[in-house]
Amino acid sequence: MSNTAAETLPGFLSPEVAADPDAYYRRLRAEDPVHWDDGYQGYLISKHADVGFAYRNPLFSTQNYEVSLQPVFGRSMLQMDGSEHSRKKALVTPYFRGKGLEKWAPVIARNVATILDRSVASASEHITRGFLPGSTVDLLADFGYYLPVYVITDMLGLPHSDYDRFFNWYNRHVAFLGNLARDPEIDESGRQATGELWAYLGPVVEDRRSNLGDDLISGLITAEIDGERLADAEILTHITQLLNAGSETTGKALASMFAYLLRERALFEEVRDDRSQVIPAISETLRISPPSQMNGRKITQDVEIHGVRLPAGTLVMLLMASANRDEDRFADPDTFNYHRTDLAHEKTFSAAGDTFAFGSGRHFCLGAMLAKSELEMASNVLLDRFPDMRLVDGFEPEWSGLKMRSVHSLKVTL
């Protein structure tokens, strides 16, 4: 680390960085791409190539999740390595990839439309029932936050009357995951939310074992690889993980995408009139403003990056948001441009993607294709129903947050 960088870079958890993290990341990439931060007590890795290297290198483990995730998720696949991770992932992957994804309806049914079609359509209809052309709504608070929670609740085969309970648990989990400063009240609230959620789900899982249906819980109960099935605790963990991962990605990415499109009216009209541009617009949003901005890792053996020796046991923060705006990887990286040629949009929702919105490597987000379906279908519903949507006069979208970041509201006239 240069002396200048050591003296002048603000602390990672400072208000200055929270106010404009992208400016901070530009400095990191230019001045100190492997930067020790005293407040975090670990290294910040900011370059695209280095973040990719870390995701692919098994020495960068997810052991840190014992503190940052396990208290609210339980012990999940995100913390597993080697053969244990491979076995557990094989049990659930069929429900979120390829034919397994296509056959959902209403969750894993084999003879009707996919669950995502029905669930997203049902949720969108439920949420927008009170939306009228010409009215004013907050697209994030009134639609984006609710949609993925409604969809996952529907996929679990749970009553619509419990939407608000799931939304409450989800919000408290989100606060826990973003609590880098470890505020004790936020920490305790997140842990209590998991206790409440699992107390609710436990009897449901027990009942489904005797009364299997066409829902996600039944699918997880019956999933089997080489005679191995998921234990109840593992089922609860997967459900909790999906509730949070899908919700964060979908709701915030959807709002951010419409913010970018509506700030330049021509972009909104192009996507509205040419739906082949919906996926590129989503992909570019996930590059320039990924809802989840960073992932932590713990190093299991000494490793060196850019001449910096990182000893075993060191915590590192992989700054996905910084890597996605790396000048050495993307042209004009701070510009929203879904026509860019240096990003393979069709790969964004796979582990072969050019960006890190869903992580990368063996721990690539299992729910990425679920998020893709929700984002694409929800976008088309909104474009179909409200083709004249525009920002409320005088409203300018603003992004906020550090660990999780998006527009904090999006006021539109439908």
VEXMIVO-671588 format. One record per residue (C-alpha): residue in three letters; x, y, z. Coordinates in nm, 3 decimals, m for minus. Layout:
N
> ala / X / Y / Z
...
END
This chain:
414
> met / 0.000 / 0.000 / 0.000
> ser / 0.132 / 0.346 / m0.086
> asn / 0.186 / 0.594 / 0.198
> thr / m0.044 / 0.841 / 0.022
> ala / m0.326 / 0.589 / 0.002
> ala / m0.276 / 0.489 / 0.364
> glu / m0.301 / 0.850 / 0.477
> thr / m0.579 / 0.982 / 0.256
> leu / m0.824 / 0.696 / 0.185
> pro / m1.126 / 0.724 / 0.415
> gly / m1.235 / 0.433 / 0.631
> phe / m1.446 / 0.173 / 0.455
> leu / m1.731 / 0.207 / 0.706
> ser / m1.719 / 0.588 / 0.716
> pro / m2.012 / 0.815 / 0.620
> glu / m1.798 / 0.953 / 0.336
> val / m1.777 / 0.612 / 0.168
> ala / m2.145 / 0.536 / 0.229
> ala / m2.237 / 0.865 / 0.060
> asp / m2.045 / 0.782 / m0.261
> pro / m1.895 / 0.432 / m0.264
> asp / m1.826 / 0.441 / m0.638
> ala / m1.587 / 0.735 / m0.596
> tyr / m1.411 / 0.543 / m0.318
> tyr / m1.385 / 0.232 / m0.534
> arg / m1.229 / 0.432 / m0.817
> arg / m0.958 / 0.544 / m0.577
> leu / m0.904 / 0.191 / m0.449
> arg / m0.860 / 0.053 / m0.800
> ala / m0.615 / 0.329 / m0.892
> glu / m0.420 / 0.369 / m0.568
> asp / m0.444 / 0.049 / m0.366
> pro / m0.634 / m0.243 / m0.523
> val / m0.557 / m0.471 / m0.226
> his / m0.623 / m0.234 / 0.062
> trp / m0.612 / m0.301 / 0.437
> asp / m0.894 / m0.127 / 0.627
> asp / m0.862 / m0.091 / 1.003
> gly / m1.234 / m0.056 / 1.063
> tyr / m1.319 / m0.374 / 0.874
> gln / m1.004 / m0.548 / 0.999
> gly / m0.948 / m0.705 / 0.662
> tyr / m0.849 / m0.639 / 0.302
> leu / m1.065 / m0.479 / 0.033
> ile / m1.018 / m0.627 / m0.316
> ser / m1.147 / m0.396 / m0.589
> lys / m1.021 / m0.498 / m0.936
> his / m1.228 / m0.718 / m1.171
> ala / m0.948 / m0.966 / m1.237
> asp / m0.864 / m0.998 / m0.867
> val / m1.225 / m1.047 / m0.757
> gly / m1.262 / m1.315 / m1.025
> phe / m0.942 / m1.482 / m0.907
> ala / m1.066 / m1.487 / m0.548
> tyr / m1.404 / m1.634 / m0.641
> arg / m1.234 / m1.914 / m0.836
> asn / m0.966 / m1.986 / m0.574
> pro / m1.071 / m2.235 / m0.301
> leu / m0.829 / m2.067 / m0.060
> phe / m1.083 / m1.783 / m0.038
> ser / m1.337 / m1.971 / 0.174
> thr / m1.683 / m1.886 / 0.302
> gln / m1.589 / m1.965 / 0.662
> asn / m1.663 / m1.602 / 0.744
> tyr / m2.034 / m1.678 / 0.695
> glu / m2.034 / m1.842 / 1.038
> val / m2.061 / m1.488 / 1.174
> ser / m2.218 / m1.290 / 0.890
> leu / m2.488 / m1.535 / 0.770
> gln / m2.528 / m1.845 / 0.984
> pro / m2.704 / m1.668 / 1.274
> val / m3.001 / m1.591 / 1.046
> phe / m2.973 / m1.848 / 0.764
> gly / m2.856 / m2.151 / 0.955
> arg / m2.564 / m2.346 / 0.811
> ser / m2.620 / m2.333 / 0.437
> met / m2.446 / m2.446 / 0.119
> leu / m2.281 / m2.105 / 0.107
> gln / m2.053 / m2.223 / 0.389
> met / m1.973 / m2.566 / 0.246
> asp / m1.673 / m2.665 / 0.042
> gly / m1.555 / m2.968 / m0.149
> ser / m1.765 / m3.284 / m0.168
> glu / m2.012 / m3.167 / 0.098
> his / m2.099 / m2.860 / m0.111
> ser / m2.128 / m3.067 / m0.430
> arg / m2.365 / m3.322 / m0.272
> lys / m2.596 / m3.064 / m0.117
> lys / m2.604 / m2.848 / m0.429
> ala / m2.696 / m3.149 / m0.642
> leu / m3.003 / m3.206 / m0.425
> val / m3.156 / m2.865 / m0.487
> thr / m3.011 / m2.749 / m0.821
> pro / m3.272 / m2.935 / m1.032
> tyr / m3.540 / m2.708 / m0.888
> phe / m3.364 / m2.390 / m1.004
> arg / m3.210 / m2.490 / m1.337
> gly / m3.324 / m2.611 / m1.679
> lys / m3.615 / m2.852 / m1.688
> gly / m3.665 / m2.831 / m1.312
> leu / m3.727 / m2.458 / m1.344
> glu / m3.952 / m2.496 / m1.648
> lys / m4.177 / m2.753 / m1.479
> trp / m4.279 / m2.541 / m1.180
> ala / m4.654 / m2.490 / m1.174
> pro / m4.777 / m2.410 / m0.918
> val / m4.443 / m2.544 / m0.800
> ile / m4.309 / m2.860 / m0.961
> ala / m4.638 / m2.958 / m1.129
> arg / m4.571 / m3.144 / m1.453
> asn / m4.876 / m3.070 / m1.662
> val / m4.950 / m2.699 / m1.643
> ala / m4.777 / m2.364 / m1.698
> thr / m4.460 / m2.286 / m1.506
> ile / m4.492 / m2.164 / m1.151
> leu / m4.300 / m1.851 / m1.223
> asp / m4.546 / m1.748 / m1.492
> arg / m4.836 / m1.804 / m1.259
> ser / m4.670 / m1.672 / m0.947
> val / m4.528 / m1.355 / m1.098
> ala / m4.851 / m1.286 / m1.285
> ser / m5.054 / m1.350 / m0.969
> ala / m4.827 / m1.137 / m0.754
> ser / m4.810 / m0.857 / m1.010
> glu / m5.187 / m0.855 / m1.040
> his / m5.229 / m0.854 / m0.663
> ile / m4.984 / m0.569 / m0.609
> thr / m5.095 / m0.351 / m0.900
> arg / m5.465 / m0.401 / m0.840
> gly / m5.489 / m0.052 / m0.699
> phe / m5.252 / 0.101 / m0.955
> leu / m5.430 / 0.316 / m1.210
> pro / m5.280 / 0.490 / m1.514
> gly / m5.204 / 0.848 / m1.416
> ser / m5.171 / 0.770 / m1.044
> thr / m4.849 / 0.817 / m0.845
> val / m4.671 / 0.527 / m0.673
> asp / m4.330 / 0.441 / m0.536
> leu / m4.221 / 0.162 / m0.767
> leu / m3.976 / 0.026 / m0.509
> ala / m4.183 / 0.051 / m0.191
> asp / m4.519 / m0.029 / m0.351
> phe / m4.409 / m0.294 / m0.602
> gly / m4.041 / m0.393 / m0.602
> tyr / m4.017 / m0.485 / m0.234
> tyr / m4.335 / m0.690 / m0.239
> leu / m4.310 / m0.882 / m0.567
> pro / m4.032 / m1.133 / m0.484
> val / m4.167 / m1.194 / m0.134
> tyr / m4.511 / m1.264 / m0.278
> val / m4.362 / m1.496 / m0.540
> ile / m4.155 / m1.704 / m0.296
> thr / m4.451 / m1.725 / m0.057
> asp / m4.664 / m1.853 / m0.342
> met / m4.396 / m2.100 / m0.447
> leu / m4.386 / m2.237 / m0.092
> gly / m4.758 / m2.302 / m0.111
> leu / m4.837 / m2.064 / 0.174
> pro / m5.147 / m1.846 / 0.204
> his / m5.149 / m1.494 / 0.060
> ser / m5.266 / m1.372 / 0.400
> asp / m4.912 / m1.437 / 0.530
> tyr / m4.739 / m1.204 / 0.281
> asp / m4.691 / m0.931 / 0.543
> arg / m4.533 / m1.170 / 0.791
> phe / m4.277 / m1.284 / 0.535
> phe / m4.211 / m0.924 / 0.435
> asn / m4.139 / m0.836 / 0.799
> trp / m3.899 / m1.127 / 0.843
> tyr / m3.727 / m1.042 / 0.516
> asn / m3.676 / m0.676 / 0.614
> arg / m3.517 / m0.772 / 0.945
> his / m3.287 / m1.021 / 0.771
> val / m3.183 / m0.756 / 0.518
> ala / m3.093 / m0.520 / 0.801
> phe / m2.885 / m0.796 / 0.966
> leu / m2.695 / m0.873 / 0.644
> gly / m2.611 / m0.507 / 0.591
> asn / m2.506 / m0.451 / 0.952
> leu / m2.131 / m0.425 / 0.888
> ala / m2.088 / m0.215 / 1.205
> arg / m2.259 / m0.492 / 1.408
> asp / m2.523 / m0.281 / 1.580
> pro / m2.648 / m0.514 / 1.859
> glu / m3.016 / m0.424 / 1.821
> ile / m3.014 / m0.498 / 1.447
> asp / m2.821 / m0.819 / 1.516
> glu / m3.074 / m0.937 / 1.773
> ser / m3.373 / m0.845 / 1.557
> gly / m3.235 / m1.049 / 1.266
> arg / m3.179 / m1.352 / 1.487
> gln / m3.529 / m1.323 / 1.632
> ala / m3.677 / m1.299 / 1.282
> thr / m3.519 / m1.633 / 1.195
> gly / m3.658 / m1.789 / 1.512
> glu / m4.006 / m1.663 / 1.426
> leu / m3.979 / m1.776 / 1.063
> trp / m3.860 / m2.123 / 1.155
> ala / m4.126 / m2.159 / 1.425
> tyr / m4.381 / m2.079 / 1.153
> leu / m4.228 / m2.311 / 0.891
> gly / m4.149 / m2.608 / 1.118
> pro / m4.507 / m2.735 / 1.149
> val / m4.563 / m2.664 / 0.778
> val / m4.267 / m2.884 / 0.678
> glu / m4.385 / m3.158 / 0.916
> asp / m4.735 / m3.147 / 0.767
> arg / m4.606 / m3.151 / 0.407
> arg / m4.414 / m3.472 / 0.474
> ser / m4.753 / m3.640 / 0.517
> asn / m4.940 / m3.428 / 0.264
> leu / m4.708 / m3.365 / m0.029
> gly / m4.823 / m3.109 / m0.283
> asp / m4.697 / m2.918 / m0.587
> asp / m4.504 / m2.663 / m0.385
> leu / m4.139 / m2.585 / m0.320
> ile / m4.145 / m2.727 / 0.034
> ser / m4.274 / m3.060 / m0.099
> gly / m4.010 / m3.049 / m0.370
> leu / m3.731 / m3.001 / m0.117
> ile / m3.872 / m3.279 / 0.103
> thr / m3.870 / m3.529 / m0.184
> ala / m3.541 / m3.420 / m0.344
> glu / m3.301 / m3.716 / m0.339
> ile / m2.952 / m3.786 / m0.474
> asp / m2.796 / m4.131 / m0.421
> gly / m3.039 / m4.206 / m0.141
> glu / m2.966 / m3.883 / 0.046
> arg / m3.238 / m3.633 / 0.132
> leu / m3.242 / m3.293 / 0.298
> ala / m3.300 / m3.278 / 0.674
> asp / m3.568 / m3.043 / 0.811
> ala / m3.305 / m2.793 / 0.925
> glu / m3.155 / m2.787 / 0.576
> ile / m3.498 / m2.729 / 0.421
> leu / m3.556 / m2.435 / 0.656
> thr / m3.215 / m2.295 / 0.568
> his / m3.277 / m2.316 / 0.192
> ile / m3.615 / m2.146 / 0.228
> thr / m3.462 / m1.867 / 0.438
> gln / m3.180 / m1.821 / 0.191
> leu / m3.419 / m1.800 / m0.105
> leu / m3.645 / m1.553 / 0.072
> asn / m3.353 / m1.318 / 0.117
> ala / m3.139 / m1.373 / m0.193
> gly / m3.422 / m1.359 / m0.443
> ser / m3.588 / m1.067 / m0.273
> glu / m3.278 / m0.850 / m0.253
> thr / m3.177 / m0.907 / m0.613
> thr / m3.519 / m0.874 / m0.768
> gly / m3.684 / m0.583 / m0.590
> lys / m3.385 / m0.351 / m0.586
> ala / m3.260 / m0.440 / m0.934
> leu / m3.606 / m0.381 / m1.079
> ala / m3.631 / m0.035 / m0.922
> ser / m3.278 / 0.061 / m1.024
> met / m3.338 / m0.048 / m1.384
> phe / m3.653 / 0.162 / m1.417
> ala / m3.470 / 0.453 / m1.258
> tyr / m3.202 / 0.438 / m1.528
> leu / m3.458 / 0.399 / m1.806
> leu / m3.688 / 0.675 / m1.688
> arg / m3.407 / 0.927 / m1.637
> glu / m3.353 / 0.912 / m2.013
> arg / m3.697 / 0.885 / m2.168
> ala / m3.564 / 0.753 / m2.499
> leu / m3.422 / 0.448 / m2.321
> phe / m3.755 / 0.366 / m2.157
> glu / m3.937 / 0.399 / m2.488
> glu / m3.684 / 0.181 / m2.669
> val / m3.716 / m0.101 / m2.416
> arg / m4.095 / m0.060 / m2.402
> asp / m4.120 / m0.089 / m2.781
> asp / m3.851 / m0.356 / m2.829
> arg / m3.875 / m0.623 / m2.562
> ser / m3.557 / m0.792 / m2.686
> gln / m3.383 / m0.513 / m2.493
> val / m3.534 / m0.611 / m2.157
> ile / m3.267 / m0.868 / m2.069
> pro / m2.978 / m0.641 / m2.179
> ala / m3.127 / m0.360 / m1.967
> ile / m3.150 / m0.592 / m1.665
> ser / m2.797 / m0.720 / m1.725
> glu / m2.651 / m0.370 / m1.750
> thr / m2.833 / m0.268 / m1.433
> leu / m2.681 / m0.561 / m1.247
> arg / m2.340 / m0.452 / m1.372
> ile / m2.356 / m0.085 / m1.285
> ser / m2.573 / m0.111 / m0.971
> pro / m2.574 / m0.465 / m0.829
> pro / m2.814 / m0.478 / m0.531
> ser / m2.560 / m0.681 / m0.333
> gln / m2.237 / m0.483 / m0.359
> met / m1.984 / m0.711 / m0.190
> asn / m1.912 / m1.056 / m0.050
> gly / m1.678 / m1.148 / 0.233
> arg / m1.429 / m1.434 / 0.236
> lys / m1.176 / m1.583 / 0.478
> ile / m0.838 / m1.703 / 0.354
> thr / m0.740 / m2.056 / 0.457
> gln / m0.376 / m2.048 / 0.340
> asp / m0.128 / m1.770 / 0.265
> val / m0.188 / m1.614 / m0.078
> glu / m0.042 / m1.318 / m0.265
> ile / m0.221 / m1.059 / m0.482
> his / m0.044 / m0.762 / m0.642
> gly / 0.259 / m0.831 / m0.428
> val / 0.055 / m0.816 / m0.108
> arg / 0.084 / m1.125 / 0.111
> leu / m0.247 / m1.221 / 0.269
> pro / m0.189 / m1.463 / 0.557
> ala / m0.416 / m1.754 / 0.646
> gly / m0.710 / m1.642 / 0.857
> thr / m0.732 / m1.299 / 0.694
> leu / m1.075 / m1.156 / 0.615
> val / m1.120 / m1.006 / 0.269
> met / m1.411 / m0.818 / 0.116
> leu / m1.466 / m0.881 / m0.254
> leu / m1.604 / m0.553 / m0.385
> met / m1.828 / m0.676 / m0.666
> ala / m1.964 / m0.327 / m0.731
> ser / m1.611 / m0.199 / m0.784
> ala / m1.512 / m0.490 / m1.009
> asn / m1.823 / m0.430 / m1.221
> arg / m1.702 / m0.075 / m1.290
> asp / m1.335 / m0.156 / m1.347
> glu / m1.194 / 0.065 / m1.623
> asp / m0.960 / m0.216 / m1.727
> arg / m1.257 / m0.443 / m1.801
> phe / m1.545 / m0.222 / m1.918
> ala / m1.545 / 0.080 / m2.147
> asp / m1.695 / 0.395 / m1.997
> pro / m1.789 / 0.189 / m1.689
> asp / m1.989 / 0.457 / m1.505
> thr / m2.234 / 0.495 / m1.795
> phe / m2.556 / 0.291 / m1.814
> asn / m2.542 / 0.143 / m2.163
> tyr / m2.726 / m0.180 / m2.239
> his / m2.592 / m0.171 / m2.595
> arg / m2.233 / m0.215 / m2.477
> thr / m2.037 / m0.486 / m2.656
> asp / m1.803 / m0.576 / m2.369
> leu / m2.076 / m0.750 / m2.167
> ala / m2.233 / m1.081 / m2.272
> his / m2.587 / m1.020 / m2.147
> glu / m2.699 / m1.377 / m2.206
> lys / m2.437 / m1.500 / m1.957
> thr / m2.520 / m1.260 / m1.674
> phe / m2.737 / m1.514 / m1.495
> ser / m2.478 / m1.792 / m1.515
> ala / m2.145 / m1.859 / m1.344
> ala / m1.977 / m1.775 / m1.678
> gly / m2.099 / m1.415 / m1.657
> asp / m1.878 / m1.109 / m1.699
> thr / m2.001 / m0.943 / m1.380
> phe / m2.041 / m1.047 / m1.017
> ala / m2.396 / m0.951 / m0.924
> phe / m2.462 / m1.315 / m0.829
> gly / m2.110 / m1.394 / m0.718
> ser / m1.905 / m1.641 / m0.921
> gly / m1.742 / m1.981 / m0.906
> arg / m1.872 / m2.276 / m0.708
> his / m2.085 / m2.053 / m0.483
> phe / m2.261 / m1.874 / m0.769
> cys / m2.612 / m1.782 / m0.656
> leu / m2.846 / m2.079 / m0.693
> gly / m3.145 / m1.849 / m0.737
> ala / m3.002 / m1.648 / m1.028
> met / m3.235 / m1.802 / m1.287
> leu / m3.530 / m1.751 / m1.055
> ala / m3.432 / m1.384 / m1.027
> lys / m3.398 / m1.362 / m1.406
> ser / m3.750 / m1.493 / m1.458
> glu / m3.897 / m1.259 / m1.199
> leu / m3.713 / m0.954 / m1.332
> glu / m3.798 / m1.023 / m1.696
> met / m4.162 / m1.104 / m1.637
> ala / m4.222 / m0.821 / m1.390
> ser / m4.061 / m0.572 / m1.628
> asn / m4.287 / m0.683 / m1.910
> val / m4.596 / m0.661 / m1.689
> leu / m4.512 / m0.303 / m1.593
> leu / m4.427 / m0.202 / m1.950
> asp / m4.750 / m0.358 / m2.078
> arg / m4.977 / m0.202 / m1.817
> phe / m4.813 / 0.140 / m1.788
> pro / m4.657 / 0.234 / m2.123
> asp / m4.668 / 0.606 / m2.033
> met / m4.488 / 0.567 / m1.700
> arg / m4.261 / 0.859 / m1.612
> leu / m4.077 / 0.998 / m1.313
> val / m4.283 / 1.228 / m1.092
> asp / m4.210 / 1.589 / m1.187
> gly / m3.907 / 1.715 / m0.996
> phe / m3.814 / 1.372 / m0.861
> glu / m3.452 / 1.259 / m0.907
> pro / m3.361 / 0.900 / m0.814
> glu / m3.085 / 0.865 / m0.555
> trp / m2.892 / 0.551 / m0.467
> ser / m2.809 / 0.465 / m0.106
> gly / m2.658 / 0.185 / 0.100
> leu / m2.316 / 0.021 / 0.122
> lys / m2.350 / m0.357 / 0.157
> met / m2.691 / m0.351 / m0.014
> arg / m2.746 / m0.057 / m0.250
> ser / m3.024 / 0.067 / m0.475
> val / m3.247 / 0.366 / m0.524
> his / m3.415 / 0.425 / m0.189
> ser / m3.739 / 0.522 / m0.362
> leu / m3.870 / 0.558 / m0.716
> lys / m4.170 / 0.785 / m0.745
> val / m4.343 / 0.748 / m1.078
> thr / m4.660 / 0.860 / m1.247
> leu / m4.816 / 0.557 / m1.414
END
